[in-house]
Amino acid sequence: MRNLIMIVVACMVCYATAMGQGDNKPAKLYETIYLQPKAGMAKQFEEGVAAHNNKFHASGKDNEAMLRRVEYGNKAGWYVWVMGGSYASLDNRPEDESHSTDWEENVGKYVEEYGDVDLWSYNEELSYGMDKFKNQKRYETWSVYLKPWERYRFNNALKKIKAAHEKMGNRTMLVFNSEVSRKGGPDVGLVWGYDKFNDLETDSKMIETFEEIHGQGSWRLFLEEWKDVVEDVDMEHRLKI
């Protein structure tokens, strides 16, 4: 049995290597860091992050950074600092003394606690509406924890959800794969953008659209598939600062 498992793993590694060599398009990465500001210093913290980002992580750079505030979820009141880029930009990220000093003077002195650090790759194949999402003010995130060896089934299910989003044309859905497998960490990140909380009460016609594409009763089958492959989900609502 052990030899069989090793063979399967070896085949997976070879497949991943071949895929990487055949596709020269760099992965679009996002590094996320949870930050909790000191009590009564949220405003100073936000202003400090904005000043630091403008100086070292401005819009258009390959290490562009953004700040998000968690409004609902287990970490409500925390912030998420998000830096976009690629593996190449991680090698070239600013790490000199001026950058470190600026962070401590503008941001670090207002931070009570640093939380989880994660690295995500944008899954363009399974996502829909990135251009629209960039202009939306808020978004809902799902950190998805998959059961072992079930990612392929989960991805196949997401393809069906994407097809419904494409047909509806009025909602965004972004999919991110965790690039660092860590104990207790999520496997996939799902993001749905919106502008106002009231938007959440608007019926997207997802179920009707899904069954129009995939057949009567297909939504129930999708939910059963989800239950079979997903271990847990951690949800948040975030505001773009």
KOLTITI-256712 format. One record per atom (N, C-alpha, C, CB): residue in three letters; x, y, z. Coordinates in steps of 0.1 Angstrom, whole numbers, padded with zeros to 4 digits, always signed. Glycine has a CB too. Layout:
% residues N
AlaXYZ;...
***
This chain:
% residues 241
Met+0008-0012+0000;Met+0000+0000+0000;Met+0009+0013+0000;Met-0009+0000+0012;Arg+0019+0012+0008;Arg+0028+0024+0009;Arg+0034+0027-0005;Arg+0039+0022+0020;Asn+0039+0016-0012;Asn+0045+0018-0025;Asn+0035+0024-0035;Asn+0050+0004-0030;Leu+0022+0020-0034;Leu+0012+0025-0043;Leu+0010+0040-0040;Leu-0001+0017-0041;Ile+0009+0044-0028;Ile+0008+0058-0024;Ile+0020+0066-0030;Ile+0007+0060-0009;Met+0032+0061-0028;Met+0044+0068-0033;Met+0043+0070-0048;Met+0056+0061-0029;Ile+0038+0059-0055;Ile+0037+0060-0070;Ile+0027+0071-0074;Ile+0033+0046-0076;Val+0016+0071-0067;Val+0006+0081-0070;Val+0011+0095-0068;Val-0007+0079-0062;Val+0018+0097-0057;Val+0024+0111-0054;Val+0034+0114-0064;Val+0030+0111-0040;Ala+0043+0105-0068;Ala+0053+0107-0078;Ala+0047+0111-0092;Ala+0062+0095-0080;Cys+0036+0105-0095;Cys+0029+0108-0108;Cys+0023+0122-0107;Cys+0018+0098-0111;Met+0018+0126-0095;Met+0012+0139-0094;Met+0023+0150-0095;Met+0005+0141-0080;Val+0035+0147-0089;Val+0046+0157-0090;Val+0050+0158-0104;Val+0058+0152-0081;Cys+0052+0148-0111;Cys+0056+0148-0126;Cys+0045+0156-0134;Cys+0057+0134-0131;Tyr+0033+0154-0131;Tyr+0022+0161-0138;Tyr+0023+0176-0136;Tyr+0008+0155-0134;Ala+0025+0179-0123;Ala+0025+0193-0119;Ala+0037+0200-0126;Ala+0026+0195-0104;Thr+0049+0193-0126;Thr+0061+0198-0133;Thr+0059+0200-0148;Thr+0073+0189-0130;Ala+0052+0191-0154;Ala+0050+0192-0169;Ala+0040+0203-0172;Ala+0044+0179-0174;Met+0030+0205-0163;Met+0021+0216-0165;Met+0028+0229-0164;Met+0009+0215-0156;Gly+0037+0230-0154;Gly+0044+0243-0152;Gly+0053+0246-0164;Gly+0052+0242-0139;Gln+0059+0236-0170;Gln+0068+0238-0181;Gln+0061+0242-0193;Gln+0077+0226-0183;Gly+0048+0237-0195;Gly+0041+0239-0207;Gly+0033+0253-0207;Gly+0031+0228-0209;Asp+0033+0259-0196;Asp+0025+0272-0195;Asp+0035+0282-0189;Asp+0013+0270-0186;Asn+0039+0292-0198;Asn+0048+0302-0194;Asn+0042+0314-0187;Asn+0056+0307-0206;Lys+0028+0314-0186;Lys+0021+0325-0180;Lys+0023+0324-0165;Lys+0006+0325-0184;Pro+0029+0335-0159;Pro+0032+0334-0144;Pro+0019+0334-0136;Pro+0041+0346-0140;Ala+0019+0327-0125;Ala+0008+0327-0116;Ala+0005+0341-0110;Ala+0010+0317-0105;Lys-0007+0345-0110;Lys-0011+0357-0103;Lys-0013+0355-0089;Lys-0024+0364-0110;Leu-0004+0360-0080;Leu-0004+0356-0066;Leu-0009+0368-0058;Leu+0010+0352-0062;Tyr-0014+0364-0046;Tyr-0018+0374-0036;Tyr-0014+0369-0022;Tyr-0034+0376-0036;Glu-0006+0377-0016;Glu-0002+0375-0002;Glu-0011+0382+0008;Glu+0013+0379+0001;Thr-0016+0375+0018;Thr-0026+0381+0027;Thr-0020+0380+0041;Thr-0040+0375+0026;Ile-0021+0391+0049;Ile-0017+0391+0063;Ile-0028+0398+0071;Ile-0004+0400+0064;Tyr-0032+0391+0081;Tyr-0042+0396+0091;Tyr-0035+0405+0101;Tyr-0049+0385+0099;Leu-0041+0417+0103;Leu-0035+0427+0112;Leu-0046+0432+0121;Leu-0028+0438+0104;Gln-0043+0433+0134;Gln-0053+0438+0144;Gln-0047+0451+0150;Gln-0056+0428+0155;Pro-0053+0463+0147;Pro-0048+0475+0153;Pro-0050+0476+0168;Pro-0054+0487+0145;Lys-0042+0485+0174;Lys-0044+0487+0188;Lys-0057+0494+0190;Lys-0032+0495+0194;Ala-0063+0493+0202;Ala-0076+0499+0205;Ala-0075+0514+0204;Ala-0080+0495+0220;Gly-0085+0519+0196;Gly-0087+0533+0194;Gly-0077+0539+0184;Gly-0084+0540+0207;Met-0070+0530+0177;Met-0060+0535+0167;Met-0063+0530+0153;Met-0046+0531+0171;Ala-0075+0527+0150;Ala-0079+0521+0137;Ala-0076+0532+0126;Ala-0093+0517+0136;Lys-0080+0545+0129;Lys-0078+0555+0119;Lys-0064+0558+0116;Lys-0085+0568+0124;Gln-0055+0559+0126;Gln-0041+0560+0124;Gln-0035+0549+0117;Gln-0034+0562+0138;Phe-0040+0537+0120;Phe-0035+0525+0113;Phe-0038+0525+0098;Phe-0041+0512+0119;Glu-0051+0529+0095;Glu-0055+0529+0081;Glu-0047+0540+0073;Glu-0070+0533+0080;Glu-0045+0551+0080;Glu-0037+0562+0073;Glu-0023+0558+0071;Glu-0038+0575+0081;Gly-0017+0551+0081;Gly-0003+0546+0080;Gly-0001+0536+0069;Gly+0001+0541+0093;Val-0011+0527+0068;Val-0010+0517+0057;Val-0011+0524+0044;Val-0021+0506+0059;Ala-0020+0533+0043;Ala-0022+0540+0030;Ala-0009+0548+0026;Ala-0033+0551+0031;Ala-0002+0554+0036;Ala+0010+0561+0033;Ala+0021+0551+0029;Ala+0015+0569+0045;His+0022+0540+0036;His+0033+0530+0033;His+0030+0524+0019;His+0033+0519+0043;Asn+0017+0521+0016;Asn+0014+0515+0003;Asn+0017+0524-0008;Asn+0000+0511+0002;Asn+0014+0537-0007;Asn+0017+0547-0017;Asn+0031+0548-0020;Asn+0011+0561-0013;Lys+0039+0546-0010;Lys+0054+0548-0012;Lys+0061+0536-0017;Lys+0060+0552+0002;Phe+0056+0524-0013;Phe+0064+0512-0017;Phe+0055+0502-0025;Phe+0069+0505-0004;His+0042+0503-0024;His+0033+0493-0031;His+0022+0500-0038;His+0027+0483-0020;Ala+0026+0510-0046;Ala+0015+0518-0053;Ala+0008+0510-0064;Ala+0022+0530-0059;Ser-0003+0515-0068;Ser-0011+0509-0079;Ser-0003+0508-0092;Ser-0024+0516-0081;Gly-0004+0497-0098;Gly+0004+0495-0111;Gly+0017+0488-0109;Gly+0006+0509-0117;Lys+0022+0488-0097;Lys+0035+0481-0094;Lys+0033+0466-0094;Lys+0042+0486-0081;Asp+0043+0458-0095;Asp+0042+0444-0095;Asp+0040+0438-0081;Asp+0053+0437-0102;Asn+0041+0448-0071;Asn+0039+0444-0057;Asn+0028+0453-0051;Asn+0052+0444-0049;Glu+0018+0456-0059;Glu+0007+0465-0054;Glu+0000+0459-0042;Glu-0003+0467-0066;Ala-0002+0468-0032;Ala-0009+0463-0020;Ala-0022+0471-0017;Ala+0001+0465-0008;Met-0031+0464-0010;Met-0044+0470-0007;Met-0047+0466+0008;Met-0055+0465-0017;Leu-0057+0474+0014;Leu-0061+0471+0027;Leu-0076+0468+0027;Leu-0058+0483+0037;Arg-0080+0458+0035;Arg-0094+0454+0036;Arg-0097+0453+0051;Arg-0097+0440+0029;Arg-0109+0457+0055;Arg-0114+0456+0069;Arg-0124+0445+0070;Arg-0120+0470+0074;Val-0122+0436+0079;Val-0132+0425+0082;Val-0144+0431+0090;Val-0125+0413+0089;Glu-0155+0431+0084;Glu-0167+0436+0091;Glu-0175+0426+0098;Glu-0176+0443+0080;Tyr-0176+0414+0093;Tyr-0183+0403+0099;Tyr-0174+0390+0097;Tyr-0197+0401+0093;Gly-0175+0381+0107;Gly-0167+0369+0107;Gly-0160+0367+0120;Gly-0158+0369+0095;Asn-0152+0356+0122;Asn-0145+0354+0134;Asn-0135+0365+0137;Asn-0138+0340+0133;Lys-0130+0371+0127;Lys-0120+0382+0128;Lys-0125+0396+0126;Lys-0108+0379+0119;Ala-0138+0398+0129;Ala-0144+0411+0127;Ala-0136+0421+0135;Ala-0159+0411+0132;Gly-0133+0433+0129;Gly-0124+0443+0135;Gly-0110+0442+0132;Gly-0126+0442+0150;Trp-0106+0431+0126;Trp-0092+0429+0121;Trp-0092+0435+0106;Trp-0088+0414+0121;Tyr-0080+0436+0101;Tyr-0078+0441+0087;Tyr-0070+0430+0080;Tyr-0070+0454+0087;Val-0071+0430+0067;Val-0063+0421+0058;Val-0055+0430+0049;Val-0072+0411+0051;Trp-0042+0429+0050;Trp-0033+0436+0040;Trp-0030+0426+0029;Trp-0019+0440+0047;Val-0033+0430+0017;Val-0032+0422+0005;Val-0022+0427-0005;Val-0046+0420-0002;Met-0012+0419-0009;Met-0002+0423-0018;Met-0003+0414-0030;Met+0012+0423-0012;Gly-0005+0420-0042;Gly-0005+0412-0054;Gly+0008+0411-0061;Gly-0015+0418-0064;Gly+0009+0402-0070;Gly+0022+0400-0078;Gly+0023+0386-0084;Gly+0034+0403-0068;Ser+0036+0381-0084;Ser+0039+0368-0089;Ser+0051+0363-0081;Ser+0043+0369-0104;Tyr+0055+0351-0084;Tyr+0066+0345-0077;Tyr+0079+0354-0079;Tyr+0069+0331-0081;Ala+0080+0359-0092;Ala+0091+0368-0095;Ala+0091+0380-0086;Ala+0092+0371-0109;Ser+0079+0386-0084;Ser+0079+0398-0076;Ser+0081+0396-0061;Ser+0065+0405-0078;Leu+0079+0383-0057;Leu+0082+0380-0043;Leu+0098+0380-0041;Leu+0077+0366-0039;Asp+0105+0376-0052;Asp+0119+0377-0051;Asp+0124+0392-0051;Asp+0126+0370-0063;Asn+0116+0401-0057;Asn+0121+0415-0058;Asn+0113+0424-0049;Asn+0119+0419-0072;Arg+0106+0419-0039;Arg+0098+0427-0030;Arg+0108+0436-0022;Arg+0090+0419-0020;Pro+0104+0448-0018;Pro+0113+0457-0011;Pro+0116+0452+0003;Pro+0107+0471-0009;Glu+0128+0450+0006;Glu+0132+0444+0019;Glu+0144+0452+0025;Glu+0136+0430+0018;Asp+0147+0464+0020;Asp+0158+0472+0025;Asp+0154+0479+0038;Asp+0162+0482+0015;Glu+0163+0486+0044;Glu+0161+0492+0057;Glu+0151+0503+0057;Glu+0174+0498+0063;Ser+0150+0510+0045;Ser+0141+0521+0044;Ser+0126+0516+0044;Ser+0143+0530+0032;His+0124+0505+0038;His+0111+0499+0037;His+0107+0494+0051;His+0111+0487+0028;Ser+0116+0487+0058;Ser+0113+0482+0071;Ser+0110+0493+0081;Ser+0124+0473+0076;Thr+0118+0504+0080;Thr+0117+0515+0089;Thr+0103+0522+0087;Thr+0128+0525+0087;Asp+0100+0524+0074;Asp+0087+0530+0071;Asp+0076+0522+0076;Asp+0086+0532+0056;Trp+0076+0509+0075;Trp+0065+0501+0080;Trp+0064+0503+0095;Trp+0068+0486+0076;Glu+0075+0502+0102;Glu+0074+0503+0116;Glu+0069+0517+0121;Glu+0087+0500+0123;Glu+0073+0528+0114;Glu+0069+0541+0117;Glu+0055+0544+0114;Glu+0079+0551+0111;Asn+0050+0539+0102;Asn+0037+0542+0097;Asn+0026+0532+0101;Asn+0037+0544+0083;Val+0030+0519+0103;Val+0021+0508+0105;Val+0023+0501+0118;Val+0021+0499+0093;Gly+0035+0496+0119;Gly+0038+0486+0130;Gly+0035+0492+0144;Gly+0053+0483+0130;Lys+0037+0505+0146;Lys+0035+0510+0160;Lys+0020+0511+0163;Lys+0040+0524+0160;Tyr+0011+0509+0153;Tyr-0003+0508+0156;Tyr-0009+0494+0156;Tyr-0010+0517+0145;Val+0000+0484+0154;Val-0005+0470+0153;Val-0004+0464+0167;Val+0003+0462+0143;Glu-0016+0458+0171;Glu-0016+0451+0184;Glu-0012+0436+0182;Glu-0031+0451+0189;Glu-0016+0430+0170;Glu-0013+0416+0168;Glu-0012+0413+0153;Glu-0023+0407+0175;Tyr-0003+0405+0149;Tyr-0002+0400+0135;Tyr-0008+0386+0135;Tyr+0013+0400+0130;Gly-0016+0383+0125;Gly-0023+0370+0124;Gly-0017+0362+0113;Gly-0037+0372+0121;Asp-0025+0353+0107;Asp-0021+0344+0097;Asp-0016+0351+0084;Asp-0032+0334+0093;Val-0006+0345+0079;Val+0000+0349+0066;Val-0003+0338+0056;Val+0015+0353+0067;Asp-0009+0341+0044;Asp-0012+0331+0034;Asp-0008+0336+0020;Asp-0027+0327+0035;Leu-0007+0326+0011;Leu-0003+0329-0002;Leu-0013+0322-0011;Leu+0012+0325-0006;Trp-0019+0330-0020;Trp-0030+0325-0029;Trp-0027+0327-0043;Trp-0043+0332-0025;Ser-0031+0318-0052;Ser-0030+0320-0066;Ser-0044+0321-0072;Ser-0022+0308-0073;Tyr-0045+0331-0081;Tyr-0058+0333-0088;Tyr-0061+0322-0098;Tyr-0059+0347-0094;Asn-0073+0316-0097;Asn-0077+0305-0106;Asn-0086+0312-0117;Asn-0084+0294-0099;Glu-0080+0316-0128;Glu-0087+0323-0138;Glu-0097+0314-0145;Glu-0078+0328-0148;Glu-0094+0301-0146;Glu-0103+0291-0153;Glu-0116+0290-0146;Glu-0096+0277-0154;Leu-0116+0291-0132;Leu-0129+0288-0125;Leu-0135+0301-0120;Leu-0125+0280-0113;Ser-0129+0313-0123;Ser-0134+0326-0119;Ser-0143+0333-0129;Ser-0123+0335-0114;Tyr-0151+0342-0124;Tyr-0159+0350-0134;Tyr-0160+0364-0128;Tyr-0173+0344-0136;Gly-0157+0375-0137;Gly-0161+0388-0133;Gly-0150+0396-0126;Gly-0173+0389-0125;Met-0137+0393-0128;Met-0126+0401-0121;Met-0127+0416-0124;Met-0113+0395-0125;Asp-0130+0419-0137;Asp-0130+0434-0140;Asp-0141+0441-0133;Asp-0132+0435-0156;Lys-0153+0435-0131;Lys-0163+0441-0124;Lys-0160+0441-0109;Lys-0176+0433-0126;Phe-0154+0431-0104;Phe-0150+0430-0090;Phe-0141+0441-0086;Phe-0143+0417-0087;Lys-0132+0446-0094;Lys-0123+0456-0091;Lys-0130+0469-0087;Lys-0113+0459-0102;Asn-0142+0471-0092;Asn-0150+0483-0089;Asn-0160+0482-0078;Asn-0156+0488-0101;Gln-0161+0469-0072;Gln-0171+0467-0062;Gln-0165+0471-0048;Gln-0176+0452-0062;Lys-0173+0476-0039;Lys-0168+0481-0026;Lys-0166+0471-0015;Lys-0178+0492-0022;Arg-0174+0460-0016;Arg-0173+0450-0005;Arg-0173+0436-0012;Arg-0186+0451+0004;Tyr-0169+0426-0004;Tyr-0170+0413-0008;Tyr-0171+0403+0003;Tyr-0157+0410-0017;Glu-0177+0392+0000;Glu-0178+0380+0009;Glu-0168+0370+0006;Glu-0193+0374+0009;Thr-0161+0365+0016;Thr-0150+0355+0013;Thr-0154+0342+0020;Thr-0137+0360+0018;Trp-0151+0331+0014;Trp-0153+0318+0020;Trp-0139+0311+0020;Trp-0163+0309+0012;Ser-0134+0308+0031;Ser-0122+0300+0032;Ser-0126+0285+0033;Ser-0112+0303+0045;Val-0123+0277+0023;Val-0129+0264+0021;Val-0119+0253+0025;Val-0134+0262+0007;Tyr-0123+0244+0034;Tyr-0114+0233+0038;Tyr-0119+0220+0032;Tyr-0114+0232+0054;Leu-0111+0215+0023;Leu-0116+0203+0016;Leu-0112+0190+0023;Leu-0110+0203+0002;Lys-0120+0180+0020;Lys-0116+0166+0025;Lys-0104+0161+0017;Lys-0128+0157+0024;Pro-0096+0153+0022;Pro-0084+0148+0015;Pro-0087+0142+0001;Pro-0077+0138+0023;Trp-0079+0146-0009;Trp-0080+0140-0022;Trp-0093+0144-0030;Trp-0078+0126-0021;Glu-0100+0154-0026;Glu-0112+0157-0032;Glu-0112+0170-0040;Glu-0123+0158-0022;Arg-0101+0176-0043;Arg-0100+0188-0050;Arg-0106+0187-0064;Arg-0086+0194-0050;Tyr-0103+0176-0071;Tyr-0108+0175-0085;Tyr-0123+0175-0086;Tyr-0102+0162-0091;Arg-0129+0169-0076;Arg-0144+0169-0076;Arg-0149+0183-0072;Arg-0150+0159-0065;Phe-0142+0190-0063;Phe-0146+0203-0060;Phe-0145+0213-0072;Phe-0138+0208-0048;Asn-0134+0211-0079;Asn-0132+0220-0091;Asn-0142+0217-0102;Asn-0118+0217-0097;Asn-0146+0204-0104;Asn-0156+0201-0113;Asn-0170+0208-0109;Asn-0158+0186-0115;Ala-0173+0208-0096;Ala-0185+0214-0091;Ala-0184+0229-0094;Ala-0187+0211-0076;Leu-0173+0235-0092;Leu-0171+0250-0094;Leu-0173+0254-0108;Leu-0158+0255-0089;Lys-0169+0245-0117;Lys-0171+0248-0132;Lys-0186+0249-0135;Lys-0165+0236-0140;Lys-0194+0242-0128;Lys-0209+0243-0130;Lys-0214+0256-0125;Lys-0216+0231-0124;Ile-0208+0260-0113;Ile-0212+0273-0107;Ile-0208+0285-0116;Ile-0206+0274-0093;Lys-0196+0283-0122;Lys-0191+0294-0130;Lys-0200+0295-0143;Lys-0177+0291-0135;Ala-0204+0284-0148;Ala-0213+0285-0160;Ala-0226+0292-0157;Ala-0217+0270-0165;Ala-0231+0290-0145;Ala-0243+0298-0141;Ala-0240+0313-0139;Ala-0249+0292-0127;His-0229+0316-0134;His-0225+0330-0133;His-0224+0337-0146;His-0212+0332-0125;Glu-0218+0329-0156;Glu-0216+0335-0169;Glu-0230+0337-0176;Glu-0208+0325-0178;Lys-0239+0329-0173;Lys-0253+0330-0179;Lys-0260+0342-0173;Lys-0261+0317-0178;Met-0259+0343-0159;Met-0266+0354-0152;Met-0259+0367-0156;Met-0265+0351-0137;Gly-0246+0368-0155;Gly-0239+0380-0159;Gly-0240+0391-0150;Gly-0244+0384-0172;Asn-0246+0389-0138;Asn-0248+0401-0129;Asn-0240+0399-0115;Asn-0262+0403-0126;Arg-0233+0388-0114;Arg-0226+0385-0101;Arg-0211+0382-0104;Arg-0232+0374-0094;Thr-0202+0384-0095;Thr-0188+0380-0096;Thr-0185+0369-0087;Thr-0179+0393-0093;Met-0176+0360-0091;Met-0171+0349-0083;Met-0156+0347-0087;Met-0179+0336-0086;Leu-0148+0349-0077;Leu-0134+0347-0079;Leu-0129+0335-0071;Leu-0126+0359-0075;Val-0120+0327-0076;Val-0115+0315-0070;Val-0100+0316-0068;Val-0119+0302-0078;Phe-0095+0313-0056;Phe-0081+0313-0053;Phe-0077+0300-0047;Phe-0078+0325-0044;Asn-0065+0295-0051;Asn-0060+0282-0046;Asn-0049+0286-0036;Asn-0054+0273-0057;Ser-0049+0279-0024;Ser-0039+0282-0015;Ser-0026+0276-0020;Ser-0042+0275-0001;Glu-0015+0284-0020;Glu-0002+0279-0025;Glu+0007+0273-0014;Glu+0005+0291-0031;Val+0002+0274-0001;Val+0009+0269+0010;Val+0000+0260+0018;Val+0015+0280+0019;Ser+0003+0247+0018;Ser-0005+0237+0025;Ser+0000+0237+0040;Ser-0005+0223+0019;Arg-0008+0242+0049;Arg-0004+0242+0063;Arg-0015+0235+0072;Arg+0000+0256+0068;Lys-0011+0230+0082;Lys-0020+0223+0091;Lys-0031+0233+0096;Lys-0013+0216+0103;Gly-0043+0230+0094;Gly-0054+0239+0098;Gly-0057+0250+0089;Gly-0050+0244+0111;Gly-0049+0251+0078;Gly-0051+0261+0068;Gly-0061+0258+0057;Gly-0038+0265+0062;Pro-0067+0268+0051;Pro-0077+0266+0041;Pro-0071+0261+0028;Pro-0085+0278+0038;Asp-0079+0254+0019;Asp-0074+0249+0007;Asp-0078+0258-0005;Asp-0080+0235+0004;Val-0089+0265-0004;Val-0095+0273-0015;Val-0101+0285-0009;Val-0105+0265-0024;Gly-0100+0296-0016;Gly-0107+0309-0012;Gly-0117+0312-0023;Gly-0097+0320-0010;Leu-0130+0315-0019;Leu-0140+0319-0028;Leu-0144+0333-0025;Leu-0152+0310-0028;Val-0146+0342-0035;Val-0149+0356-0032;Val-0160+0360-0041;Val-0136+0365-0035;Trp-0170+0367-0035;Trp-0182+0372-0042;Trp-0183+0387-0039;Trp-0195+0365-0039;Gly-0182+0396-0049;Gly-0182+0410-0047;Gly-0196+0416-0047;Gly-0174+0417-0057;Tyr-0198+0427-0040;Tyr-0210+0435-0040;Tyr-0207+0449-0035;Tyr-0221+0428-0031;Asp-0217+0458-0037;Asp-0215+0472-0033;Asp-0222+0475-0020;Asp-0220+0481-0044;Lys-0234+0471-0018;Lys-0242+0475-0006;Lys-0247+0462+0000;Lys-0254+0484-0009;Phe-0249+0462+0014;Phe-0254+0450+0020;Phe-0268+0446+0015;Phe-0255+0453+0035;Asn-0275+0456+0010;Asn-0288+0453+0005;Asn-0288+0445-0008;Asn-0296+0466+0002;Asp-0276+0445-0014;Asp-0274+0437-0026;Asp-0275+0422-0023;Asp-0261+0439-0033;Leu-0272+0418-0010;Leu-0273+0404-0006;Leu-0287+0399-0005;Leu-0266+0403+0008;Glu-0297+0408-0005;Glu-0311+0404-0005;Glu-0317+0402-0019;Glu-0319+0413+0003;Thr-0309+0406-0029;Thr-0314+0405-0042;Thr-0312+0391-0048;Thr-0307+0415-0052;Asp-0323+0385-0052;Asp-0322+0371-0057;Asp-0314+0371-0070;Asp-0336+0365-0059;Ser-0303+0363-0070;Ser-0295+0362-0082;Ser-0301+0353-0093;Ser-0281+0358-0079;Lys-0311+0345-0089;Lys-0317+0334-0097;Lys-0307+0323-0100;Lys-0322+0341-0110;Met-0298+0321-0090;Met-0287+0311-0092;Met-0293+0297-0094;Met-0278+0311-0080;Ile-0303+0293-0085;Ile-0308+0279-0086;Ile-0315+0277-0099;Ile-0317+0277-0074;Glu-0323+0287-0103;Glu-0331+0285-0116;Glu-0321+0285-0128;Glu-0340+0297-0118;Thr-0311+0293-0127;Thr-0301+0294-0138;Thr-0293+0281-0139;Thr-0292+0306-0137;Phe-0289+0276-0127;Phe-0281+0264-0126;Phe-0288+0252-0132;Phe-0277+0261-0111;Glu-0301+0251-0128;Glu-0309+0239-0133;Glu-0313+0241-0148;Glu-0322+0238-0125;Glu-0314+0253-0152;Glu-0316+0256-0167;Glu-0304+0251-0175;Glu-0318+0271-0169;Ile-0292+0252-0170;Ile-0280+0247-0177;Ile-0278+0232-0175;Ile-0268+0255-0172;His-0279+0228-0163;His-0275+0214-0159;His-0286+0204-0157;His-0266+0215-0147;Gly-0298+0209-0158;Gly-0310+0199-0157;Gly-0317+0200-0144;Gly-0305+0186-0160;Gln-0330+0196-0145;Gln-0338+0196-0133;Gln-0333+0187-0122;Gln-0352+0191-0137;Gly-0332+0192-0110;Gly-0327+0185-0099;Gly-0312+0185-0097;Gly-0331+0170-0100;Ser-0305+0192-0107;Ser-0290+0193-0106;Ser-0285+0201-0094;Ser-0285+0199-0119;Trp-0293+0211-0089;Trp-0289+0219-0078;Trp-0288+0210-0065;Trp-0298+0230-0075;Arg-0298+0201-0063;Arg-0297+0192-0052;Arg-0285+0183-0053;Arg-0310+0184-0051;Leu-0282+0178-0065;Leu-0270+0170-0067;Leu-0257+0177-0064;Leu-0270+0164-0081;Phe-0257+0190-0068;Phe-0246+0199-0065;Phe-0244+0200-0050;Phe-0247+0212-0071;Leu-0254+0202-0042;Leu-0253+0204-0028;Leu-0248+0191-0021;Leu-0267+0208-0022;Glu-0253+0179-0027;Glu-0248+0167-0021;Glu-0233+0165-0024;Glu-0256+0155-0027;Glu-0229+0169-0036;Glu-0215+0168-0040;Glu-0207+0177-0031;Glu-0212+0172-0054;Trp-0212+0189-0028;Trp-0205+0198-0019;Trp-0203+0192-0005;Trp-0213+0212-0018;Lys-0213+0186+0000;Lys-0213+0180+0013;Lys-0203+0168+0013;Lys-0227+0175+0017;Asp-0201+0161+0002;Asp-0192+0150+0002;Asp-0177+0154+0002;Asp-0195+0142-0010;Val-0174+0166-0004;Val-0160+0170-0006;Val-0155+0181+0003;Val-0158+0174-0020;Val-0164+0189+0009;Val-0161+0200+0017;Val-0161+0197+0032;Val-0170+0212+0014;Glu-0150+0199+0039;Glu-0150+0197+0054;Glu-0156+0208+0062;Glu-0135+0194+0058;Asp-0153+0220+0058;Asp-0158+0232+0065;Asp-0156+0245+0057;Asp-0150+0233+0079;Val-0162+0255+0061;Val-0161+0268+0055;Val-0161+0279+0066;Val-0173+0271+0045;Asp-0152+0289+0064;Asp-0151+0300+0073;Asp-0154+0313+0065;Asp-0136+0301+0080;Met-0165+0320+0068;Met-0170+0331+0060;Met-0166+0345+0067;Met-0185+0330+0058;Glu-0163+0354+0058;Glu-0161+0368+0062;Glu-0168+0378+0052;Glu-0146+0371+0064;His-0171+0390+0057;His-0175+0401+0049;His-0164+0412+0051;His-0189+0406+0052;Arg-0159+0417+0040;Arg-0148+0426+0040;Arg-0151+0439+0033;Arg-0135+0420+0035;Leu-0146+0450+0037;Leu-0148+0463+0031;Leu-0134+0468+0025;Leu-0153+0474+0041;Lys-0134+0472+0013;Lys-0122+0478+0006;Lys-0119+0491+0012;Lys-0123+0478-0009;Ile-0108+0493+0018;Ile-0104+0506+0024;Ile-0098+0515+0014;Ile-0095+0504+0036;
***
